[in-house]
Every structure is written in C-alpha cells, then in structure tokens.
C-alpha cells in the first residue's frame, strides 16, 4: 500500500466494520506515516517493506512491483493455518447486499479453494451526492450503446471498465504450496472446480475506486501505464496527453471521459442494469474508528 493517510484510514475502517479479524497491510514505503498511526491497533498489522523484508523473500526493492506484491501475498497467506484471506488493494472495498461476510463464507462448498467477487467500478456524477455510483462489467453491445464513440477507450477485454473486471478473491487458508497472485491463486483448474465466482446476480461486489479522485489518479497514471494497469490503447492515449501542448488539461479531459458520467450516460447504464448505487460514508467510518 502506498496511499495518502486519509485513504489508508478509510480502507481500514471499512474492513474493520465488515468484521475482518485482522488487517495485514504491507507498506511499500517503509517510512509511510500510516505505519505509526496504526501502530498498536489490536486488529491491524502494519508491515514496513524494508530492504530486509524483501531480502527475507529473496527479492530486492527494485524488483517489479507485481512480483513483489505476489510474493508478499503468498508470504502472508502461509502464516495463517485456517480461515480465509481476502487480497484487496487500497482502493477496493468489498460490498455485500443482504448478508455479512461470515455468512457468505459459511456457504462456500468445502471443495472450493477460493471465492472471487467481481468488480463494480466507481463513476463520478453530480447526481445524488449522498450516494456513489458504480458501473458493472458489461457485454460488448452494451458497451457500445453506453459509451458510443468513447467505447475504444475501455479496450476489448475490460468489459466496459478502466481497471480489471475480474475482481479479487477470498482464499481458503491452510493449503500447502499455494501461490497467490493478484486476482486468484495460481493453478486453479480451468473448469471452475476450485473457484466460486460471485457478481451482480449474487448481490456481491468489489467496489473499485480507481479514478474516484483526480489527484490520486494523476499521481499514479505514469506508474499504472508502466505496470500494465491500463490497456495498450489507453496507455498510448495517456502518453499522447502527457506530451500535448497543455498536458494537464489533456489529462483532465481524458480522466473525465473515463471516469465521469453525464446524466445521459448514467441513464444509459441504469437502463441496461449495469449501474449500482451505494450509500457510502467512508469519512464517517474513518472518524468512528480513528477519530480522523
């Protein structure tokens, strides 16, 4: 994790409120001020990712981020003999309708190694400021109908989203030799025998806040481009915006096209049943848990 302190506290408050037994956070910056802020919390384990930490995993701090991330995930996973591990990034918030996490996990068949919850991605609007809107993965004809000439911005495999549509996984603990990756464990059988996948029809969502704040999006846009966080076409558009005569204006315009929804586009999402509206009070949650 490498986020502003306020975002870290919102993230922690959300998952504490959802009933997580423990939050284990690896801070890519070993001097992150959040480490001291969270120190001593009975349900949070803040780990500074020093050179010594990476060395213990046979890595160095300059190894590719995804390689380090997967190694850290696997290391954490094998420290817990039972229960479930949910791997999420700082801008991803698990949201269930009509049940809590414990009930959800109790229903998972014993033969399943993981439970993946698919993505709902934040869109910014001026409508109903007390709620947050999220677009859901959508088929190609729906993408074309919703986005029109902007459809190529979202790429052929992202299902109408900017970020990933796969979601993130709960992984059953205690499985020897299991290696974790960003979205699911390595080596799951192709026929789905090892994995249960939930989405809109199950009223289970991974709320992805990518693009929810322009300043955070702007700070990370170069890093995301370099780490394959965007499609090839979008990476090329970002690169073109960065060398435009007015790069900041070009990037802001691209951000609006990607992450903001006009009333007409919001209506198009709603009409095709690919819009989720959620009451979010992240600031209030952070204040309740941390006095922040």
Secondary structure by P-SEA (a helix, b strand, c coil): ccccaaaaaaaaaaaaaacccbbbbbbccccccccccccccccbbbbcccaaaaaaacccccccaaaaaaaaaaaaaaaccbbbbbbbcccbbbbbccccaaaaaaaccccccbbbbbbbbbbbccccccbbbbbccccaaaaaaacccccccccccccccccccccccccccccccccccccccccccccccccccccccccccccccccccaaaaaacaaaaaaaccccaaaaaaaaaaaacccaaaaaaaaaaacccccaaaaaaaaaaccbbbbbccaaaaaaaaccc
